[in-house]
């Protein structure tokens, strides 16, 4: 296992290098330039040329990429064009808020979908199964922005039960209860989407396992039905569920972009939108590299969990 993990970590380096190069080209070839937002109308052409030279905008893109990569290898992600602060510092400030929201949404989605998926499979073609399937399709098809605005209208405008934006109440200093109240609606939006996808896969995986001969043999030997489901059926259905969870971790970052913008949640998603609007290329590069690293690490963790869930899987 150790050798496998080392090989996977080493294989990530050229992948990250390729992702960084493609991302750098796409960002810098997009229409517009950060100079349009940095310069002032009173700036002379000579001052503009000097500023472009100092920022490296007059150099060819391969040279700009080489400079950026050299700084990254030295642990420097660059400086924001809009705030003139280190990119690493800006991202580090936003990561806890996004990870808190993502972790809560993923946990809620799993806690909702696993029992619903299992019961739906056990009660196939019943009213409960049809209701769970309808809920799953609703969770998958409902856009985050629509669901977010609907929840704001219901819980904030009509019922006045929950705050509609931010992470803490200004003037109260924040606290666990205050953060939980602010996080309830964005977490609900993401959890509905997650549970919608999970219910379908868990139901399908359980239906496949329940048809296996060894489960009928266990029933014939007198093993209790609850033990068959908990110990035998669910564990053997874990592999596709683990795959789904591993794929969901990085995709939450993408879903959080829309959700955080709607609820003004101060995380990576909102920072992404702000950086796009201000053409803050260094911050965008830092966020994209973080997302790429999350995808690769999620794949590695998923493979490790495969071996933990199924002893038949061995890595050398």
matplotlib code that plots the C-alpha trace (Angstrom):
import matplotlib.pyplot as plt

x = [0.0, 2.8, 4.5, 1.2, 0.5, 4.0, 3.6, 0.3, 1.7, 4.6, 2.2, 0.2, 3.2, 3.1, -0.7, -0.7, 1.9, -0.3, -3.4, -1.6, -0.3, -3.7, -5.4, -2.9, -3.4, -7.2, -7.3, -4.8, -6.3, -9.8, -11.1, -10.1, -7.1, -6.5, -4.9, -8.4, -9.3, -5.9, -5.1, -6.8, -8.2, -5.5, -2.6, -0.3, 0.6, 4.2, 3.0, 0.7, 3.6, 5.8, 3.1, 2.6, 6.3, 6.5, 3.6, 5.0, 2.0, 4.3, 6.1, 5.1, 2.7, 5.3, 7.6, 4.8, 3.9, 7.6, 7.8, 4.6, 5.7, 9.1, 7.3, 5.0, 7.9, 9.3, 6.0, 4.8, 1.4, 1.8, -0.1, -3.7, -4.2, -7.2, -6.1, -2.2, -2.2, -0.5, -2.8, -2.0, -3.1, -6.4, -7.2, -6.3, -8.8, -11.6, -10.9, -12.3, -15.7, -16.0, -14.7, -17.2, -20.1, -18.9, -18.3, -21.7, -23.5, -21.7, -22.5, -26.1, -26.4, -24.9, -27.1, -30.2, -29.4, -28.1, -31.2, -33.5, -31.5, -31.4, -35.1, -36.1, -34.2, -35.8, -39.3, -38.9, -42.0, -43.8, -45.1, -42.0, -39.8, -41.6, -41.5, -37.8, -37.2, -39.2, -37.2, -33.9, -34.9, -36.0, -32.7, -30.7, -32.7, -33.4, -30.8, -28.9, -29.8, -33.5, -33.6, -31.5, -33.8, -36.9, -35.5, -34.7, -38.2, -39.8, -37.5, -36.2, -38.9, -42.1, -41.3, -38.4, -36.7, -33.2, -30.8, -30.4, -26.7, -23.3, -21.7, -22.2, -24.5, -22.7, -22.3, -22.8, -19.3, -20.5, -20.6, -21.4, -25.2, -25.0, -22.9, -25.2, -28.2, -26.4, -25.2, -28.6, -29.9, -26.8, -26.1, -29.7, -29.3, -26.1, -27.4, -30.6, -28.5, -26.1, -28.7, -30.6, -27.6, -26.7, -30.2, -30.3, -26.8, -27.3, -30.6, -29.1, -26.1, -28.3, -30.6, -27.7, -26.3, -29.6, -29.9, -26.7, -26.8, -24.8, -27.5, -30.1, -27.7, -27.3, -31.1, -31.4, -28.8, -30.9, -29.0, -31.2, -32.4, -31.0, -27.6, -27.7, -28.4, -25.9, -22.9, -23.2, -25.4, -24.4, -20.7, -20.6, -22.6, -20.0, -17.7, -19.9, -20.9, -17.3, -16.7, -19.6, -18.4, -14.9, -16.2, -18.6, -15.8, -14.2, -17.6, -18.9, -16.4, -18.1, -21.6, -20.4, -19.6, -23.3, -24.5, -22.0, -22.7, -26.5, -26.1, -23.0, -21.1, -17.4, -15.8, -13.8, -16.8, -17.6, -13.9, -13.9, -16.8, -15.2, -11.9, -13.6, -15.3, -12.1, -9.9, -7.7, -5.7, -3.3, -6.2, -8.0, -4.8, -4.5, -8.1, -7.9, -4.7, -6.5, -9.4, -7.1, -5.3, -8.6, -9.7, -6.4, -6.4, -10.0, -9.2, -6.3, -8.4, -11.1, -8.7, -7.4, -11.0, -11.6, -9.0, -10.4, -13.9, -13.1, -10.2, -10.1, -8.6, -4.8, -2.4, 1.3]
y = [0.0, 2.4, 2.0, 2.4, 5.7, 7.0, 6.2, 7.9, 11.0, 11.1, 10.7, 13.7, 16.1, 15.9, 16.0, 19.1, 20.6, 20.0, 21.3, 24.5, 25.1, 24.6, 26.7, 29.5, 29.7, 29.6, 32.4, 34.6, 34.1, 35.1, 38.5, 41.5, 42.3, 43.0, 46.3, 47.6, 47.5, 48.5, 51.6, 54.9, 57.2, 59.8, 57.4, 58.3, 55.8, 55.8, 55.0, 52.2, 50.6, 50.8, 49.2, 46.4, 45.7, 45.6, 43.2, 41.1, 41.5, 42.5, 39.2, 36.2, 33.8, 31.0, 33.3, 34.5, 30.9, 30.1, 33.0, 32.0, 28.3, 29.3, 31.4, 28.5, 26.1, 28.5, 28.6, 31.9, 31.9, 35.6, 38.7, 39.7, 42.4, 43.9, 43.8, 43.5, 40.8, 37.3, 34.8, 32.1, 34.3, 35.2, 31.6, 30.4, 32.9, 31.5, 27.8, 27.2, 28.7, 26.6, 23.4, 23.9, 24.3, 21.4, 19.1, 19.8, 19.4, 16.1, 14.7, 15.7, 14.3, 11.0, 10.7, 11.4, 9.2, 6.0, 5.1, 6.3, 4.4, 1.2, 1.2, 2.1, -1.0, -3.2, -1.9, -1.9, -0.8, 0.4, 3.9, 4.6, 3.6, 5.9, 8.8, 8.3, 8.1, 11.3, 13.0, 11.9, 13.2, 16.5, 16.8, 16.2, 18.4, 21.4, 24.1, 25.4, 29.1, 28.3, 26.2, 28.8, 31.7, 29.6, 28.8, 32.5, 33.5, 30.9, 30.9, 34.5, 36.6, 34.8, 32.9, 35.1, 32.2, 32.2, 34.8, 35.1, 35.9, 36.0, 33.7, 35.6, 38.3, 41.6, 43.0, 39.8, 38.4, 35.1, 31.7, 28.1, 28.7, 31.9, 30.2, 27.2, 29.5, 31.2, 27.9, 26.2, 27.3, 27.0, 23.6, 22.6, 23.5, 21.5, 18.6, 18.2, 18.0, 15.5, 13.3, 13.3, 11.7, 9.4, 7.9, 6.6, 5.0, 3.5, 2.0, 0.6, -0.9, -2.4, -4.0, -5.6, -7.0, -8.2, -10.5, -12.4, -16.1, -15.7, -13.5, -16.2, -18.8, -16.6, -16.4, -20.1, -20.6, -18.5, -15.3, -12.4, -10.1, -6.9, -8.5, -9.6, -6.0, -4.3, -6.8, -8.4, -6.4, -2.9, -3.6, -5.2, -2.2, 0.2, 0.3, 2.3, 4.5, 5.2, 6.1, 8.5, 10.2, 10.5, 12.2, 14.4, 16.0, 18.1, 18.7, 20.4, 23.2, 23.9, 23.7, 26.1, 28.8, 29.4, 28.7, 30.9, 33.7, 33.5, 33.4, 35.7, 32.9, 34.1, 31.0, 29.9, 29.9, 33.6, 34.4, 32.7, 34.9, 38.0, 37.1, 36.5, 39.8, 41.7, 39.5, 38.7, 36.1, 35.1, 34.3, 32.4, 30.3, 29.6, 28.5, 26.3, 24.6, 24.0, 22.4, 20.2, 19.0, 18.2, 16.1, 14.1, 13.6, 12.6, 9.9, 8.6, 8.6, 6.7, 4.0, 3.6, 3.3, 0.6, -1.6, -0.8, -1.8, -4.8, -7.1, -8.6, -5.4, -5.3, -2.6, -3.3]
z = [0.0, 0.9, -2.4, -4.3, -2.4, -3.2, -6.9, -7.0, -5.3, -7.8, -10.7, -9.6, -10.3, -14.1, -14.0, -11.9, -14.2, -17.3, -15.6, -14.5, -18.0, -19.7, -17.0, -17.3, -21.1, -20.9, -18.2, -20.0, -23.5, -22.2, -23.6, -21.6, -19.4, -15.8, -16.9, -17.9, -14.2, -12.7, -14.7, -14.1, -16.9, -16.0, -16.5, -19.4, -22.1, -20.8, -17.2, -18.6, -20.5, -17.4, -15.3, -17.9, -17.9, -14.1, -13.9, -16.8, -19.1, -22.0, -22.0, -24.1, -22.4, -22.2, -20.3, -18.0, -17.2, -16.5, -14.1, -12.4, -12.1, -10.7, -8.0, -7.2, -6.8, -4.3, -2.4, -3.8, -5.5, -6.4, -5.4, -6.0, -8.6, -6.8, -3.1, -3.5, -0.9, -1.2, -3.0, -0.5, 2.3, 0.6, -0.2, 3.3, 4.8, 2.6, 2.9, 6.4, 5.5, 2.3, 3.9, 6.8, 4.4, 2.1, 5.1, 6.6, 3.3, 2.4, 5.9, 5.7, 2.1, 3.2, 6.4, 4.3, 1.3, 2.8, 4.8, 2.0, -0.6, 1.4, 2.3, -1.2, -2.5, 0.2, -0.6, -4.4, -6.4, -3.3, -2.5, -0.5, -3.4, -5.8, -3.3, -2.8, -6.5, -7.0, -4.3, -5.9, -9.3, -7.7, -5.9, -9.1, -11.4, -9.1, -10.0, -7.0, -7.7, -8.0, -4.8, -3.0, -4.0, -3.1, 0.4, 0.9, 0.0, 2.3, 5.4, 5.3, 3.8, 4.7, 7.9, 9.0, 10.7, 9.2, 7.9, 4.2, 3.8, 5.4, 7.9, 11.2, 12.4, 12.4, 15.9, 17.7, 17.3, 15.9, 17.6, 16.8, 17.0, 14.9, 12.2, 12.2, 11.5, 8.7, 7.3, 7.4, 4.0, 1.8, 3.5, 2.7, -1.0, -1.4, 0.7, -1.5, -4.6, -3.0, -1.6, -4.9, -6.6, -3.8, -3.3, -6.9, -6.7, -3.3, -4.3, -7.5, -5.6, -2.9, -5.5, -7.3, -4.0, -2.7, -5.7, -4.9, -3.9, -0.8, 0.8, 0.2, 1.7, 4.8, 5.1, 4.8, 7.6, 9.9, 9.9, 10.9, 8.2, 9.9, 10.2, 6.5, 5.5, 7.8, 7.6, 4.2, 1.8, 2.7, 3.0, -0.5, -1.9, -0.4, -3.4, -5.8, -2.8, -2.0, -5.6, -5.5, -2.3, -3.7, -6.9, -4.8, -2.7, -5.5, -7.2, -4.1, -4.7, -8.1, -6.6, -3.8, -6.4, -7.1, -3.6, -1.9, -4.3, -3.6, 0.2, 0.3, 2.1, 2.5, 1.0, -2.1, -4.3, -3.7, -4.0, -7.5, -8.7, -7.3, -9.0, -12.3, -12.2, -11.4, -13.7, -10.7, -12.6, -9.8, -7.4, -10.1, -10.8, -7.1, -6.8, -9.9, -8.6, -5.3, -7.1, -9.2, -6.1, -4.4, -7.4, -7.4, -3.6, -3.7, -6.2, -4.1, -0.9, -2.7, -3.8, -0.2, 1.0, -1.6, 0.1, 3.5, 2.5, 0.4, 1.6, -1.9, -3.3, -2.9, -4.0, -4.7]

ax = plt.figure().add_subplot(projection="3d")
ax.plot(x, y, z, "-o")
ax.set_aspect("equal")
plt.show()
